[in-house]
Amino acid sequence: MTIATKIEEAGFRPASRIAAIGVSKILQIGARAAAMKREGLPVIILGAGEPDFDTPDNVKQAAKAAIDRGETKYTALDGTPELKKAIAEKFRRENGIDYALDEITVATGAKQILFNAFMASVNPGDEVIIPTPYWTSYSDIVEICGGVPVLIPCDAEAGFRLKAEQLEKAITPKTRWVLLNSPSNPSGAAYSEADYRPLLDVLLKHPHVSLMVDDMYEHIVYDGFRFVTPVAIEPKLKERTLTINGVSKAYAMTGWRIGYAGGPKAMIKAMAVIQSQATSCPSSVSQAASVEALNGPQEFLKERQASFKHRRDLVVSGLNAIPGIDCRTPEGAFYTFAGCGGLIGKTTPAGKVIETDADFTDYLLEVAHVAVVPGSAFGLSPYFRISYATSEAELKEALQRIAEACGKLA
Ligand SMILES: Cc1ncc(COP(=O)(O)O)c(C=O)c1O
């Protein structure tokens, strides 16, 4: 059921721009799991899209100091000069790319960056190429802005990565953007320089197509994977690339709501027009905290990475030990996206046939009391996503329950 139908039933006439947007399966599962928990059932929720660490202390202190200095008023529209300087320095230091201050924008989370960018650039019918599985907000934001998401399936065999031939085939005269996310939510797959190169070569041949890259999980990569962002590989694409990042995942700052991007000056200016009528500016206190996050000590990132890697290995090996489940080892982020094709067609003890990945995840919630998200929620089946940003004890318990529940399928 779409949001529009639901609201209309309640007597309100919604705008057509939300007509095609469905209630997120992730939210539905989360609500169901939370209700079961309230009923006293021992539900383990492996759906969180945020690190289980706390915001670093130096960042909290910087926010308190900003309040005490009186930095509690509106700031410059798309970011304070201090934060833009810290972001420019971050791009130079960590990514080897140069963005001037007027090529940088700051918003209330990377989500608002995406929103500003599509609102500022997409006309009705413009196409946005999105490899699947994808973070569901991508297609919903594109649709709200009047664009047409063009979803390209990239399965586990392809490493959940878009191939150059697929990109070439998907580009039409109406293509406005290609949106790439590495490491990916939900698959954890990441593009190396060698993976990116053929895609960037395709884009060089199509000057009417712009590139949006979401580098949100840059700092959560494993096994020596070398993170790289497209503009560093192909500077010729800088004039039509928007490089998106933020402090939410790397610095465990999801609630502070700061995201940022580097891009062509004209694009950044257009995004500011949208932001000026939406939020006026990002939170002053959160911007001060983000300056400290980017300029302060970075060593803890490695420690957190090691902790996530330990949990990734636990989940991947636990899942692969279950007959019928096949889990690729992700290069980054804190998600696994495992195949459950081997369980489709099996029957539960209650006599229900598992026909889809959503049937499987419903079964896990009902019988094992473990909440995970079906691949269909991210545009690719039959898979399911686990977020392992939770305690090792909970992960072990969840894996045991999943294995037991799978063992009962006939
Ligand atoms: C791939 C990806 N990009 C962007 C975001 C949004 O981040 P922010 O908290 O900065 O809005 C998320 C959050 O889940 C994400 O998974």
The ligand as an SDF file (V2000), in Angstrom:
LIG
                    3D

 16 16  0  0  0  0  0  0  0  0999 V2000
   24.3860    4.8510    1.6870 C   0  0  0  0  0  0  0  0  0  0  0  0
   23.8890    5.9040    2.5870 C   0  0  0  0  0  0  0  0  0  0  0  0
   24.0100    7.1870    2.2180 N   0  0  0  0  0  0  0  0  0  0  0  0
   23.5500    8.1900    2.9790 C   0  0  0  0  0  0  0  0  0  0  0  0
   22.9380    7.9290    4.1940 C   0  0  0  0  0  0  0  0  0  0  0  0
   22.3820    9.0920    4.9860 C   0  0  0  0  0  0  0  0  0  0  0  0
   23.2390    9.5800    5.8890 O   0  0  0  0  0  0  0  0  0  0  0  0
   22.8880   10.8900    6.7710 P   0  0  0  0  0  0  0  0  0  0  0  0
   22.7260   10.3980    8.1670 O   0  0  0  0  0  0  0  0  0  0  0  0
   24.0750   11.7760    6.6100 O   0  0  0  0  0  0  0  0  0  0  0  0
   21.6500   11.5010    6.2300 O   0  0  0  0  0  0  0  0  0  0  0  0
   22.7840    6.6040    4.6270 C   0  0  0  0  0  0  0  0  0  0  0  0
   22.0870    6.3030    5.8940 C   0  0  0  0  0  0  0  0  0  0  0  0
   21.6590    5.2070    6.1700 O   0  0  0  0  0  0  0  0  0  0  0  0
   23.2700    5.5700    3.8010 C   0  0  0  0  0  0  0  0  0  0  0  0
   23.1670    4.2860    4.1640 O   0  0  0  0  0  0  0  0  0  0  0  0
  1  2  1  0
  2  3  1  0
  2 15  2  0
  3  4  2  0
  4  5  1  0
  5  6  1  0
  5 12  2  0
  6  7  1  0
  7  8  1  0
  8  9  2  0
  8 10  1  0
  8 11  1  0
 12 13  1  0
 12 15  1  0
 13 14  2  0
 15 16  1  0
M  END
$$$$
